[in-house]
Amino acid sequence: MSRKIKYGLELKLLLVKQAINGEGSVRAIAKENQINHTILDKWVSFYKAYGIEGLQLQPRQYDGDFKLTVIETLRTEGLSLYQACIRFKLPSVSMLSNWQKKYESEGVGALFKSCREKFMDAPDKKSKKNNPKQTREQELEKENNFLRAENEYLKKLYALIQKEEAEKKKKR
């Protein structure tokens, strides 16, 4: 699994201003700075729409009502996924695409499930097929295992981020 690269606000602002001021094409500026041109293009669009605040967008959890509003707006106004991301300040076209696929395949209810609910709804491979009802204790144990795994994942992610930041500081 690849990890998203985070870019600092200063770098984003510098590159966006270069693109807006015509110091080169978006592709040329992106290539020169080893950034995918679609990322720079998105930064330029967010900057034009929201100013510096548009470059500071942070990924977050979205509730089902918000997701439904976005999907309905896509359908009624005929927006592209990219246009909807700009309008609703969504950091990722792929995230919006996933919402749309879930809506079309599973219906409105799929937009209202949290990550934890999706995990809890997944069939347990170890459970017996002839005993579909789980006791409260089994459900709690399952949730506890999920939370432990999530905690371990976050610890490893934090350690990786710290390691990368330390390596960046060494290079400077």
C-alpha positions, 0 to 999 in steps of 0.5 A: 500500500502506498502512502500519500505524500503530504506537501507543505502549504508554502510549496503549494502556494509557491507552485500555484502562484507560478502557475497562475502568474504564467511562469510556466504551464501546469505540466511544466511546473509540476514536472520540474517539482516532481509532482503529478500535474493533476495534483497541481491542477487541483491546487490551482482550482482550489486556490482560485475558488477558496484562496489560501484556505483551499490549499489547507483542506484536510481529509475528514469524515463525512456524514451520510447527509453530506454524502447524499447531498453531494450525490444528489447535486451531481445528478441534478446539476450534471457536475463532473466529479472534479467540479463537485470536489471543488464545490464541496471542498472534497480533497479526492475525486476517488473518494467521491467516485466511491460514494457514487458507486456505493449509492448506485449499487447498495442504495442510500443506506450505504452512504450512512454507514461508518467505517466501523459499521462496515467492518462489523457488518463483514462476515466473520470467517471464523464464526460458524455458519449454523449459529448466525446469532452472536452473543454480546460477549462475542460482539464486544470481543470482535470490536475489541480486536478491531480496535486493537488492530486499528491502534497498531496500524495508527502506531505504525503509521505514526512511527513511519511519519516520524521516521520520514520527518527525521530523514528529511531533517537530516537531509537539510 
